[in-house]
Amino acid sequence: MKKVTTKGMLLLILLFLAGIVQFTQAQEIVLKTQLETNPAKSALFKLKINAPKGSTYNIDYGDGTEAITKKGNGYNEYTDHHFADMAKVKEHEVRIWGANFTEFMVISNQKVTEINLTDCTELINFSCANSKLKKLDLSKCEKLKKVICNANEIEKLLIPNNVTWLDFKLNRLALADFPKKNGMYTYGPMRPAYLSADKINGLTVDLTDFLKYNETTSTFQWYRYNGKGNDADPAMLIDPQTYKEKNGVFTFSQSFEKEIYCVVANTELPRLNNINDHYGIMPIKLNGKPKELEQVHAAFVTDKFTTDGLPFELTLSALKDNSPCNINWGDGVIDELVLNKEAKVVKHNFIDAKVDKQHLVQIECVDIDLVKLPEVCGLIRFEACNADSPVKRLVLDNNRIATLDLTYFKQCEEISANGCYANEIKLPVTATLRKLSLNGNNITQIALSGYKKMEELSLERNKLTEIDLRQLNNLTKVNIEYNKISNLKLNGDYAKLSEMKCGHNAIPMYMLPEKKNMTVYMYAPQESYDIPEALINGYTVDLSRFNNLKGVTGNPQPTTYMWLTTDNTSTPIIKALHYDEKDGIFTFKLPETTKMYCSMQTSAFPDLALEAQNYHTKPITMKAVTNNIGNIEDNKAGIRICQLANAVTVSAKSDTTIHIYNMQGKHIASRSIKANEFVTIPLPEGIYIAKVQGMKYMKFIVS
C-alpha cells in the first residue's frame, strides 16, 4: 500500500498545467456514514471493491488521516477502517476514486446515509443493503447488471434499464417510483412510504403515486393510527363513507384527533405487505376543517344507534330528475348523490355510533320534494336551516317524541306524523298545506283555520275535545275518529267533502253533519250525550235540538225518545203517566226521585240506533213531584201515595197490598207492591179511600 504525498500531488498539478500530463476521467464514489467504529469490538467500516488489475485507486476516510492508495487486482478486495476522530465526529464522508470499478459493495449495516457515483461507467455490480439511504441514483451506470439495496429508507431509486438482478425490498418507494422489472425482481415486502407535505392539503390527500402499477389499479384502505405500526387493525378501519376518492386523490369530510394511514394493495405486486407494517403511507395528520353544506334545506337531530346490519334509512325524492343532493350525516360523512322524482332510500351507518349519541343530519337540495324518516329513528327534534326549506312532503310516522316542532317547513304541502305519541305538535304557518295526518298522538287541541287549502285531514286517535273546520272549505276527506270530541264546528257549505269519519267520539247527534255528497260517512258510535245544566229546569228537560235532523236522508226526520231508569233499563218511564212531552221538551211528574237516561233514535242516523251502539244521554237525576197526598197512619210498611194526573203512584218499603175504594164503599182496585218498588193506579177525578190490611184508612183526592 502506498501513501499519496502532498508534494507528489502538487507535482502532478504543475505538470498538468504545463501540458506535459493529461488527466483522464476517473470514477468517484462519495458516501456518508454514521457508523461508530470500535476496534475492540471489531466494529470497523467495511467495503468490498473490485478494480481492474494494474489500476490504482484511492480512499479518503474523511477522518483527518491521509488518503491511501490501493492497486486493483481484478477481483473483489475487502477493506476496513477505524475512524481516527470517532470520539469527536459522528458522521464521516468517505471518497473512493481513481479506477474503473466493476463492483462496489458497502458491507451490510454500515449506516450509510448518502452515496453518489460519478462516471462509474464500468460498474457491473452494486450493493448497499441494511443502511440508511433515502435516495439512490445509479442511472448513469450504463453497464450495471446487479443492484442490491434492500432494507434502506430509499424514497427515490434510479437505475438503468439494463439491470437484470434487482433487490430493493424493505424501502419506502411509492408505486410510481418502482423501477422497471427486467429479470430477477425482489420488491417485497415494502415498507410504507413517507408522504411529502405538498401531497396533503387540508382534508385532501394525493395518493396518485400509488394509484397504479403496470396499468393495474390499486386498492386503498384507511386506518386510524394506534401507535403499533401500520398493522391494519380492523378495529381502527375508517369507514369509506368518510371520504371520497377520485383518481387516487382522497377528500375527507372530517378531521381526526389522531394520525391516520393508508394501506395500499395491488394485484400485480402480491408480496408488498409486511406482517405488522403494511405497505402504503406512514401516518399523517389532517388539519383541515370538515366540509360544511353551503345551504341547509332540512335538518334534524337523531340518537339512532346504527350497525352494519341496521343502518339509518332516509327516503328522499326531488321535484325533478337529476337533482344534486348533499347529506351531512353529522359524523364527518357527507354523501353526494343525485335525486329523481322517484323516491330513493339512502342508507348510512354512523361511523362514531354510540348509545345515546346524537347526530345532526343536514340535507342540501334546492329541489327536495319528499323527506321520509324511518320508523323509530330516534328523532330528537328538527333544526332551523340557513335557507328556506323547500320540502313539499314530510313523513315521520312512528317516531316517539313529546313535542314536535314542524314550523321550519313553510312550503310543505303534505305532513304525516302518525303514531308519534306527541303531546304537542307545532305546525308551520303556511298557506300551502293540503294534507295533514297526525293519527295516534296525544294532542288535545289544534288550530286549523289558517290552512284554507287543506284537502285531507286525519286526526284519528288523539285526545281532542273540540275541532273547528269552518274555514276549511276545500276538505275532501276528514278522519277524526277515536277522540273525545264533543264540539264539532263545520261550515254549512262542505260540498267537496266526500269522506267523513267521525265515529268513536262524543259528538252530539244534532251536531253531526249531513251526508250531502259524501260517499263514505262513518259517524257511529258516539259517547252518550251529557245534558247541559242549562237544558234542565226543575222538572223540565229540553232535548228539542235532536228533533228534525236530516243526517243521511237529506230530509228532516222525527226522533223517538225513550226514557229509562238506570237500575232497570227494561222498565220504561211512561209518557203521559210519568212525563209530558212536546217537540222534544219533557216535563216530568215522577213519584220518586229517579236516576234515568234517554235513548234517542232517528232515521237520520240509523247506525246510532243499532243495539251495540244505541245513542242515549248520560244519566240525570230527576226529583219526585212535591204534591204528596199523605201517608197512611201506623205506616209500618212505609207506604207513600203520590198524585199524578188521573192516577196515583203508590210505593212501599216492604211487600204489601193496597186496596182502593170510592166514597160509596165500592171496591175500585187492588195492587200488590214489592219492597222498594212502586205501582201506578189510573183513577178518574174524585175522592177515594185507601186501605192497607191491618192499618187505618186514608182519604185522598184525584183532581
C-alpha positions in Angstrom: 0.0 0.0 0.0 1.4 3.4 -1.0 0.6 6.7 0.6 0.0 9.7 -1.8 2.2 12.6 -0.6 1.2 16.3 -0.8 4.4 17.1 -2.8 3.5 14.4 -5.3 0.1 15.8 -5.9 1.4 19.3 -6.4 3.9 18.0 -8.9 1.1 16.3 -10.9 -0.9 19.5 -10.9 2.1 21.6 -12.2 2.8 19.1 -14.9 -0.9 19.2 -15.9 -0.9 22.9 -16.1 2.3 22.8 -18.2 0.5 20.5 -20.7 3.0 17.6 -20.0 0.5 15.4 -18.2 -3.2 14.9 -19.2 -5.8 13.7 -16.6 -8.2 11.0 -17.8 -11.8 11.0 -16.4 -11.8 8.8 -13.3 -14.6 7.1 -11.4 -15.5 8.5 -8.0 -17.8 7.3 -5.2 -18.6 9.5 -2.3 -20.6 8.3 0.7 -21.5 9.4 4.2 -21.7 7.1 7.1 -22.8 7.4 10.7 -21.2 4.1 11.8 -19.4 4.3 15.2 -16.3 2.2 14.8 -14.6 0.4 17.7 -11.6 -1.9 17.1 -12.0 -3.5 20.5 -15.4 -4.7 19.4 -14.4 -5.5 15.8 -16.7 -2.7 14.7 -15.0 -1.3 11.6 -16.2 0.4 8.4 -16.0 -2.2 5.7 -16.1 -2.0 1.9 -15.7 -4.6 -0.9 -14.2 -3.2 -4.1 -13.3 -4.8 -7.5 -10.9 -2.7 -9.6 -9.2 -3.8 -12.9 -5.8 -5.5 -12.5 -3.0 -3.0 -12.6 -5.2 0.0 -11.8 -4.7 2.4 -8.9 -7.4 3.9 -6.8 -7.6 6.0 -3.6 -9.6 6.0 -0.4 -10.0 9.0 1.8 -11.9 8.2 5.0 -12.5 11.8 6.0 -11.2 11.4 9.5 -8.1 13.6 9.1 -5.8 10.7 8.2 -4.0 10.7 4.8 -5.8 9.1 1.9 -4.5 5.6 1.0 -3.7 4.3 -2.5 -4.6 0.8 -3.5 -3.9 -1.3 -6.6 -6.5 -3.3 -8.3 -6.0 -7.0 -8.9 -9.1 -7.8 -10.9 -11.0 -9.5 -8.1 -13.0 -8.4 -5.0 -11.0 -7.0 -2.2 -12.2 -6.2 1.3 -11.1 -3.1 3.2 -11.9 -2.0 6.8 -11.1 1.1 8.7 -11.5 2.7 12.2 -12.2 6.4 12.1 -9.5 8.1 14.0 -11.6 11.0 15.2 -14.5 8.9 16.2 -14.6 10.4 19.7 -15.4 13.9 18.2 -17.0 13.3 14.8 -20.1 11.0 14.4 -20.5 11.2 10.6 -17.8 10.8 8.0 -17.5 11.4 4.3 -15.6 8.7 2.5 -14.3 9.2 -1.0 -13.1 6.4 -3.3 -11.7 7.3 -6.7 -9.2 6.7 -9.4 -10.2 3.4 -11.2 -12.9 1.9 -13.4 -14.6 0.0 -10.6 -16.6 -3.1 -11.8 -18.1 -3.9 -8.4 -18.7 -1.9 -5.3 -20.3 -3.1 -2.1 -20.8 -1.4 1.2 -20.9 -4.3 3.7 -24.3 -4.6 5.4 -25.2 -2.4 8.4 -22.7 0.3 7.7 -25.2 3.1 8.4 -24.6 4.8 5.1 -26.9 7.9 4.7 -25.8 9.1 1.3 -23.9 7.7 -1.7 -23.1 9.4 -5.0 -21.4 7.8 -8.0 -19.7 9.9 -10.7 -18.6 8.4 -14.0 -18.8 4.8 -12.8 -19.5 3.7 -16.4 -17.8 0.3 -15.9 -19.7 -0.7 -12.7 -21.5 -4.0 -13.1 -22.5 -4.9 -9.5 -23.6 -2.6 -6.7 -24.6 -3.3 -3.2 -25.5 -1.2 -0.2 -28.0 -3.1 2.0 -29.3 -2.5 5.5 -28.3 1.1 5.7 -30.0 4.5 5.8 -30.1 5.6 2.2 -33.0 7.8 1.2 -32.0 8.3 -2.4 -30.0 6.1 -4.8 -29.2 7.3 -8.3 -27.4 4.7 -10.5 -28.9 5.8 -13.7 -25.5 6.8 -15.3 -24.0 3.3 -14.6 -24.7 2.0 -18.1 -23.2 -1.4 -17.7 -24.8 -2.1 -14.3 -26.4 -5.6 -14.1 -27.0 -6.3 -10.4 -28.2 -4.0 -7.7 -28.8 -4.9 -4.1 -30.2 -2.0 -1.9 -32.7 -3.7 0.3 -33.6 -2.6 3.8 -32.8 1.1 3.5 -35.1 4.1 3.7 -35.0 4.8 -0.1 -37.7 7.0 -1.4 -36.2 7.6 -4.8 -34.4 4.9 -6.8 -33.0 5.4 -10.3 -31.4 2.6 -12.2 -30.6 1.9 -15.8 -32.9 -0.4 -17.8 -30.1 -3.0 -18.3 -30.2 -4.2 -14.7 -31.3 -7.8 -14.6 -30.9 -8.5 -10.9 -32.6 -6.1 -8.5 -33.3 -6.5 -4.8 -34.9 -3.3 -3.4 -37.3 -4.6 -0.8 -37.9 -3.0 2.6 -37.6 0.5 1.3 -40.1 3.4 1.1 -41.0 3.8 -2.5 -44.3 4.9 -4.0 -45.5 2.6 -6.8 -44.8 5.3 -9.3 -41.1 5.1 -8.3 -40.8 1.3 -8.6 -38.0 0.5 -11.2 -39.0 -1.4 -14.3 -38.9 -5.1 -14.0 -36.2 -6.8 -16.1 -35.3 -10.2 -14.7 -34.8 -11.0 -11.1 -37.1 -8.5 -9.2 -37.4 -8.6 -5.4 -39.7 -5.8 -4.3 -41.4 -7.1 -1.2 -42.2 -6.7 1.5 -42.0 -3.0 1.0 -42.1 -0.5 3.9 -44.8 2.2 4.0 -43.7 5.4 2.3 -43.4 8.9 3.7 -45.9 11.3 2.1 -44.4 14.7 1.3 -46.2 17.7 2.8 -47.2 19.0 -0.6 -49.4 15.9 -1.0 -51.6 17.0 1.9 -53.9 19.9 1.6 -56.3 20.4 4.4 -58.6 17.3 4.3 -57.3 16.3 0.8 -54.6 13.7 0.4 -53.0 13.0 -3.0 -52.0 9.3 -3.5 -51.8 9.3 -7.2 -48.2 8.0 -7.0 -49.8 4.8 -5.5 -52.7 4.5 -7.9 -51.3 2.1 -10.5 -48.6 -0.3 -11.3 -48.3 -1.6 -14.8 -51.8 -0.2 -15.5 -53.2 -2.2 -12.7 -55.2 0.0 -10.3 -54.5 -0.3 -6.6 -57.0 -0.6 -3.7 -56.8 1.7 -0.6 -57.9 1.3 3.0 -57.6 4.0 5.6 -57.0 3.3 9.3 -56.7 5.4 12.5 -53.1 5.0 13.9 -52.9 3.1 17.1 -49.2 3.6 17.8 -48.4 0.0 16.9 -47.3 0.4 13.3 -49.3 0.1 10.1 -50.8 -3.1 11.3 -54.2 -2.7 9.5 -56.1 -3.3 12.7 -59.7 -4.0 11.7 -61.0 -2.1 14.8 -59.2 1.0 13.5 -60.6 0.9 10.0 -62.0 4.2 8.8 -65.4 4.0 7.2 -65.1 4.7 3.4 -68.1 6.9 3.7 -65.9 9.5 5.5 -64.0 10.2 2.3 -64.4 10.5 -1.5 -61.7 9.1 -3.9 -61.1 10.2 -7.4 -58.1 9.0 -9.4 -56.1 8.4 -6.2 -57.0 11.8 -4.6 -58.9 11.4 -1.3 -61.1 14.1 0.2 -62.1 13.6 3.8 -65.3 15.1 5.2 -63.8 15.3 8.7 -60.5 15.7 10.5 -59.3 13.1 13.0 -57.9 13.6 16.5 -55.0 11.2 15.9 -52.9 10.3 12.8 -54.2 8.1 10.0 -52.5 6.0 7.5 -53.4 4.2 4.3 -52.7 0.6 3.3 -52.2 0.1 -0.5 -52.6 -3.2 -2.3 -52.1 -4.1 -6.0 -52.7 -7.5 -7.5 -49.6 -7.1 -9.7 -47.5 -7.0 -6.5 -48.9 -9.6 -4.1 -45.9 -9.6 -1.7 -46.0 -5.9 -0.8 -47.1 -6.3 2.8 -45.1 -7.0 5.9 -46.9 -8.6 8.8 -47.1 -5.6 11.1 -46.0 -2.9 8.7 -48.4 -3.0 5.7 -47.4 -1.2 2.6 -48.9 2.2 1.9 -48.1 5.5 3.6 -46.8 6.3 7.0 -49.2 8.0 9.5 -50.2 11.6 8.6 -52.2 14.3 10.4 -55.1 16.0 8.7 -55.6 19.6 9.9 -58.3 20.9 7.6 -61.8 21.8 8.8 -64.7 19.5 7.9 -66.7 20.4 4.9 -69.9 22.2 5.5 -73.0 22.4 3.4 -73.5 25.8 1.7 -77.2 25.7 2.2 -79.3 23.5 4.6 -82.8 22.8 3.4 -83.8 20.3 6.1 -82.1 19.3 9.3 -82.9 17.0 12.3 -81.2 15.5 15.3 -81.3 11.8 15.9 -79.8 9.5 18.6 -80.3 6.4 16.4 -77.7 3.7 17.2 -76.8 2.1 13.9 -74.8 -1.0 12.9 -73.8 -2.5 9.6 -76.9 -4.6 9.5 -79.2 -1.8 10.9 -78.4 1.4 9.1 -80.3 4.7 9.2 -82.6 4.7 6.1 -83.6 8.1 4.8 -86.1 8.2 1.9 -85.8 11.2 -0.4 -87.1 12.4 -3.8 -86.9 15.6 -5.8 -89.3 17.7 -7.8 -87.3 16.9 -11.0 -84.8 14.2 -12.1 -81.1 14.6 -11.7 -81.3 17.0 -8.8 -78.0 17.3 -6.8 -78.3 16.5 -3.1 -75.7 16.5 -0.3 -76.3 14.9 3.1 -74.1 15.8 6.0 -74.7 12.9 8.5 -73.1 14.8 11.4 -70.4 12.2 11.9 -68.0 13.7 9.4 -69.5 12.0 6.4 -71.0 14.0 3.6 -72.8 12.0 0.9 -73.1 13.5 -2.6 -75.9 12.0 -4.6 -78.5 12.7 -7.3 -82.2 12.6 -6.6 -85.0 11.9 -9.1 -88.8 12.1 -8.9 -88.9 8.5 -7.9 -88.2 8.1 -4.2 -84.7 6.8 -3.2 -83.7 5.1 0.0 -80.3 6.4 1.3 -78.7 4.2 3.9 -76.0 5.3 6.4 -74.2 3.7 9.3 -72.9 6.4 11.7 -69.2 5.8 11.9 -69.0 7.0 15.5 -72.2 5.4 16.6 -72.7 5.0 20.4 -75.7 4.5 22.5 -77.5 7.9 23.1 -75.0 9.7 20.8 -76.8 12.4 18.9 -76.1 13.4 15.2 -77.3 16.5 13.4 -78.3 15.4 9.9 -78.4 18.1 7.3 -79.8 17.9 3.8 -79.0 20.3 0.9 -81.2 20.1 -2.2 -83.0 23.1 -3.7 -85.5 20.8 -5.4 -86.2 18.5 -2.5 -89.7 17.0 -2.5 -90.0 14.1 -0.1 -88.2 13.7 3.2 -89.3 10.5 4.9 -87.6 9.4 8.2 -87.6 5.7 9.1 -89.8 4.5 11.9 -88.3 4.6 15.4 -85.3 6.5 14.1 -84.5 8.2 17.4 -85.8 11.6 16.3 -85.0 14.3 18.9 -86.1 17.4 17.0 -85.9 19.3 13.8 -83.4 22.2 13.5 -83.5 25.5 11.8 -82.0 25.8 8.3 -79.9 28.6 6.8 -82.2 28.7 3.8 -86.0 28.4 3.4 -86.9 24.7 3.4 -88.4 23.7 0.0 -89.6 20.3 1.4 -93.0 19.5 0.0 -93.7 16.2 1.7 -92.7 15.3 5.2 -93.2 11.8 6.6 -92.1 10.8 10.1 -94.5 8.2 11.2 -94.0 6.1 14.4 -91.3 8.2 16.0 -92.0 8.8 19.6 -91.4 12.4 20.5 -93.1 14.6 23.2 -93.0 17.8 21.3 -92.9 18.0 17.5 -91.9 21.3 16.0 -92.6 21.5 12.3 -92.6 25.2 11.9 -89.5 25.2 9.7 -91.3 23.5 6.8 -93.2 26.6 5.5 -93.5 25.3 1.9 -94.8 21.8 2.9 -97.9 20.5 1.2 -98.2 17.1 2.9 -97.3 16.2 6.5 -97.6 12.8 8.0 -96.7 12.3 11.7 -98.7 9.3 12.7 -98.0 7.2 15.8 -95.6 9.7 17.4 -97.4 10.0 20.7 -96.7 13.7 20.7 -98.4 15.9 23.3 -97.8 19.0 21.2 -97.3 19.5 17.5 -96.4 22.9 16.2 -97.4 23.2 12.6 -95.8 25.6 10.1 -97.5 28.9 9.2 -98.2 28.3 5.6 -101.0 28.5 3.0 -99.6 25.5 1.1 -100.6 22.6 3.4 -103.1 20.3 1.6 -102.7 17.0 3.5 -102.2 16.6 7.2 -102.2 13.2 9.1 -101.5 13.2 12.8 -103.1 9.9 13.8 -102.1 8.3 17.1 -100.8 11.2 19.0 -101.8 12.8 22.3 -102.7 16.3 21.1 -105.7 17.9 23.0 -106.1 21.0 20.7 -105.2 22.1 17.2 -105.7 25.3 15.3 -106.5 24.8 11.6 -108.3 27.9 10.5 -105.2 29.2 8.6 -105.0 26.1 6.3 -107.6 27.1 3.8 -106.2 24.8 1.1 -106.4 21.8 3.3 -108.0 18.9 1.3 -107.3 15.8 3.5 -107.2 15.8 7.3 -106.7 12.8 9.6 -106.5 13.2 13.4 -107.7 9.8 14.4 -106.8 8.5 17.9 -105.9 11.7 19.7 -107.3 13.5 22.7 -109.2 16.3 21.0 -112.4 17.6 22.7 -113.3 20.1 20.0 -112.4 20.9 16.4 -113.2 23.9 14.2 -113.2 23.2 10.5 -115.4 26.2 9.4 -112.6 27.9 7.4 -111.6 24.7 5.6 -113.9 24.8 2.5 -111.7 22.6 0.3 -111.8 19.5 2.5 -112.5 16.2 0.7 -111.5 13.7 3.4 -111.7 14.0 7.2 -111.0 11.4 9.8 -111.4 12.4 13.4 -112.4 9.1 14.9 -111.4 7.9 18.3 -111.1 11.2 20.1 -113.2 12.9 22.8 -114.7 15.5 20.5 -118.0 16.9 21.9 -117.9 20.1 19.8 -117.6 19.8 16.0 -117.8 23.0 14.0 -118.2 22.6 10.3 -119.0 25.1 7.6 -122.5 24.7 6.2 -121.0 24.6 2.7 -118.9 21.5 2.5 -119.9 20.2 -0.9 -116.4 18.9 -1.7 -116.4 16.6 1.3 -116.6 13.1 0.0 -115.3 11.1 3.0 -116.1 11.8 6.7 -115.1 9.5 9.6 -116.1 11.0 13.0 -117.3 8.0 15.0 -116.0 7.0 18.4 -116.3 10.5 19.8 -118.8 12.4 22.0 -120.3 14.5 19.2 -124.0 15.2 20.0 -126.2 13.7 17.4 -127.7 17.0 16.5 -124.1 18.3 15.7 -123.3 15.5 13.2 -123.1 16.9 9.7 -125.5 16.0 6.9 -124.2 13.4 4.4 -124.7 15.6 1.4 -122.1 14.5 -1.3 -120.2 12.1 0.9 -119.6 8.6 -0.4 -118.1 7.5 2.9 -119.7 8.6 6.1 -118.9 6.8 9.4 -120.4 8.6 12.4 -121.1 5.8 14.9 -120.8 5.1 17.7 -120.8 8.2 19.8 -120.5 8.5 23.5 -123.6 9.3 25.5 -124.8 12.9 25.5 -124.1 14.9 28.6 -127.2 17.1 29.0 -126.0 20.6 30.0 -127.4 22.1 33.2 -128.9 24.9 31.1 -131.3 22.4 29.5 -132.6 21.1 32.8 -135.0 23.4 34.6 -136.8 21.9 37.5 -138.9 19.1 36.2 -138.3 20.1 32.5 -135.6 18.7 30.2 -135.1 20.3 26.8 -133.9 17.9 24.0 -135.6 19.7 21.2 -132.4 20.2 19.3 -132.4 16.5 18.5 -135.7 16.9 16.5 -135.9 17.1 12.7 -132.4 16.0 11.9 -131.5 15.3 8.2 -128.4 13.2 8.7 -128.0 10.7 5.9 -131.5 11.1 4.4 -131.5 14.7 3.2 -134.9 15.5 4.8 -135.9 16.3 8.4 -136.6 13.1 10.3 -138.5 12.7 13.6 -136.7 11.5 16.7 -138.1 8.8 19.0 -137.3 9.3 22.7 -137.4 6.6 25.3 -136.7 7.4 29.0 -135.3 4.5 31.1 -134.2 4.1 34.7 -130.6 3.3 35.1 -131.2 0.5 37.6 -133.6 -1.3 35.3 -133.3 -0.4 31.7 -136.2 -2.7 30.7 -138.7 -0.7 32.7 -139.6 2.4 30.7 -140.8 5.6 32.1 -144.2 6.1 30.6 -145.2 9.1 28.6 -148.3 10.9 29.9 -148.1 8.9 33.1 -144.6 9.9 34.2 -143.9 12.8 31.9 -145.4 15.0 29.2 -143.5 15.8 26.0 -143.9 18.5 23.3 -141.4 18.9 20.5 -138.6 17.3 22.5 -139.2 19.2 25.7 -140.1 16.9 28.6 -141.9 17.7 31.8 -141.6 15.0 34.5 -144.1 14.0 37.3 -142.3 11.2 38.9 -143.5 9.9 42.3 -139.9 9.1 43.3 -136.6 10.8 42.8 -135.3 8.8 39.8 -131.9 8.3 38.1 -132.7 8.0 34.4 -131.4 8.5 30.8 -133.0 9.0 27.4 -132.5 6.8 24.4 -132.9 8.6 21.1 -133.4 7.1 17.7 -133.9 8.6 14.3 -133.8 7.6 10.6 -131.4 10.5 10.1 -128.7 8.5 11.8 -129.7 4.8 11.6 -126.3 3.5 12.8 -126.8 5.2 16.1 -130.0 3.1 16.6 -128.2 -0.2 16.5 -128.3 -2.2 19.7 -124.5 -2.3 20.1 -124.1 1.5 19.7 -127.5 2.8 20.7 -127.3 6.6 21.2 -128.5 8.0 24.5 -127.9 10.6 27.1 -125.8 10.3 30.2 -128.0 9.6 33.3 -129.6 12.5 35.1 -131.4 12.5 38.4 -135.0 13.9 38.4 -136.7 14.8 41.6 -140.1 13.5 42.5 -143.1 15.8 42.3 -143.8 17.6 45.6 -147.6 17.1 45.7 -147.7 14.1 48.1 -151.2 13.2 49.2 -150.0 11.8 52.6 -149.1 8.8 54.5 -151.3 6.1 55.9 -151.4 6.1 59.7 -149.4 3.5 61.5 -147.5 3.1 58.3 -145.1 0.3 59.2 -144.8 -0.7 55.5 -143.5 2.8 54.6 -146.3 3.3 52.1 -146.4 6.6 50.2 -149.1 7.8 47.8 -148.4 10.5 45.2 -151.0 12.0 43.0 -150.3 12.3 39.3 -152.7 13.4 36.5 -155.6 10.9 36.6 -153.6 8.5 38.6 -151.8 7.8 41.9 -148.4 6.2 42.4 -148.0 4.0 45.5 -144.7 2.8 46.9 -143.7 0.7 49.9 -140.6 -0.3 51.8 -141.9 -3.8 52.3 -144.1 -6.2 50.5 -147.8 -5.3 51.0 -151.2 -5.0 49.3 -153.2 -1.8 48.9 -157.0 -1.6 48.2 -158.8 1.5 46.7 -162.5 2.3 47.4 -164.7 5.2 46.3 -166.7 7.2 48.8 -169.7 4.9 48.3 -167.6 1.9 49.5 -167.3 0.4 46.1 -164.0 -1.5 45.5 -162.1 0.2 42.7 -158.7 -1.5 42.6 -156.2 -3.6 44.5 -152.4 -3.8 43.9 -149.6 -5.9 45.4 -146.4 -3.9 45.9 -143.0 -5.4 46.3 -140.5 -3.8 48.7 -138.9 -0.6 47.4 -140.9 -0.6 44.2 -144.0 1.4 43.1 -147.1 0.9 41.2 -149.3 3.4 39.3 -153.1 3.1 39.5 -155.1 5.1 36.9 -158.1 6.8 38.6 -160.7 9.3 37.4 -161.2 12.5 39.3 -162.8 12.0 42.6 -162.4 11.2 46.3 -161.0 7.8 47.3 -160.2 5.8 50.3 -157.0 3.7 50.5 -156.8 0.7 52.9 -153.9 -1.5 53.8 -154.5 -4.6 55.8 -154.0 -4.0 59.5 -153.8 -0.3 59.1 -156.1 2.7 59.2 -157.9 4.1 56.2 -156.7 7.2 54.4 -158.8 9.5 52.2 -157.3 11.2 49.1 -158.5 13.2 46.2 -157.6 12.8 42.5 -158.1 16.0 40.6 
